[in-house]
Amino acid sequence: MITAIVFVNAEVNRIPEVAAELAALEGVSEVYSVTGQIDLIVMVRVRNHEDIANVVADQVNKVPGVTATETHIAFRTYSSHDLEAAFSLGLD
């Protein structure tokens, strides 16, 4: 699985609508509304590198209200949450 982190700037009056539309796109696993110089962080999880272009260039950038994007490709995942899930037996 390939993960891309996409920083999205959006028209201020459309941030909630843009976030909802982005979250509904195939390949988008999460959308976070954040503080700082960007408005939204979009997590894209796909099987192939080509799919990133399909999601970001062909879908994310075309959502009405998106004004700019910056895409980062993750090389590795370091997450205790992921490790716990991988080794969990499902017992509480």
C-alpha positions as CSV (number, residue, x, y, z in Angstrom):
1,M,0.0,0.0,0.0
2,I,1.3,3.4,-0.9
3,T,0.5,6.4,1.2
4,A,0.5,10.0,0.1
5,I,-0.1,13.0,2.3
6,V,-1.7,15.8,0.5
7,F,-1.8,19.4,1.9
8,V,-4.8,21.2,0.5
9,N,-5.6,24.9,0.5
10,A,-9.3,25.7,-0.1
11,E,-11.6,28.7,-0.3
12,V,-12.3,29.7,3.3
13,N,-16.0,29.7,2.9
14,R,-16.0,26.2,1.4
15,I,-13.6,24.3,3.7
16,P,-16.3,22.0,5.3
17,E,-17.8,21.2,1.9
18,V,-14.4,20.6,0.3
19,A,-13.4,18.3,3.2
20,A,-16.6,16.3,2.8
21,E,-16.2,15.9,-1.0
22,L,-12.5,14.9,-0.6
23,A,-13.4,12.3,2.1
24,A,-15.8,10.7,-0.4
25,L,-13.2,10.1,-3.1
26,E,-12.0,6.6,-3.8
27,G,-8.5,6.3,-2.5
28,V,-8.9,8.9,0.2
29,S,-8.8,7.3,3.7
30,E,-9.0,10.4,5.9
31,V,-9.3,14.2,5.7
32,Y,-8.1,16.4,8.6
33,S,-9.0,20.1,9.1
34,V,-5.9,21.7,10.5
35,T,-4.5,24.9,11.7
36,G,-1.5,26.6,10.1
37,Q,-0.7,27.5,6.5
38,I,-2.8,24.8,5.0
39,D,-6.5,24.1,5.5
40,L,-6.8,20.3,5.1
41,I,-4.5,17.2,5.2
42,V,-5.7,14.4,3.0
43,M,-4.4,10.9,3.4
44,V,-4.4,8.9,0.2
45,R,-3.8,5.2,0.3
46,V,-3.5,3.3,-3.0
47,R,-1.9,0.2,-4.5
48,N,0.2,1.8,-7.3
49,H,2.1,5.0,-7.8
50,E,0.0,5.7,-10.9
51,D,-3.1,5.7,-8.7
52,I,-1.7,8.7,-6.7
53,A,-1.8,10.8,-9.9
54,N,-5.4,9.6,-10.6
55,V,-6.5,10.5,-7.1
56,V,-4.6,13.8,-6.7
57,A,-4.4,15.3,-10.2
58,D,-7.7,13.9,-11.6
59,Q,-9.9,14.1,-8.5
60,V,-8.6,16.2,-5.6
61,N,-7.5,19.1,-7.7
62,K,-10.9,19.2,-9.4
63,V,-13.0,19.5,-6.3
64,P,-14.7,23.0,-6.4
65,G,-13.0,25.2,-3.8
66,V,-9.6,23.6,-3.9
67,T,-7.1,26.3,-4.6
68,A,-3.7,24.5,-4.2
69,T,-2.2,21.1,-3.3
70,E,1.2,19.8,-2.2
71,T,1.7,16.1,-2.3
72,H,4.2,14.1,-0.2
73,I,4.8,10.3,-0.7
74,A,5.5,8.3,2.4
75,F,8.5,5.9,2.2
76,R,7.9,4.0,5.5
77,T,5.3,4.0,8.2
78,Y,6.4,4.2,11.9
79,S,3.3,3.9,14.0
80,S,2.9,2.2,17.3
81,H,-0.9,2.0,16.5
82,D,-0.2,0.0,13.3
83,L,2.2,-2.3,15.1
84,E,-0.3,-2.9,17.9
85,A,-3.0,-3.8,15.4
86,A,-0.7,-6.1,13.5
87,F,0.2,-8.1,16.6
88,S,-3.1,-7.9,18.4
89,L,-4.9,-11.2,19.2
90,G,-8.2,-9.3,19.7
91,L,-8.2,-9.9,23.4
92,D,-8.9,-7.1,25.9
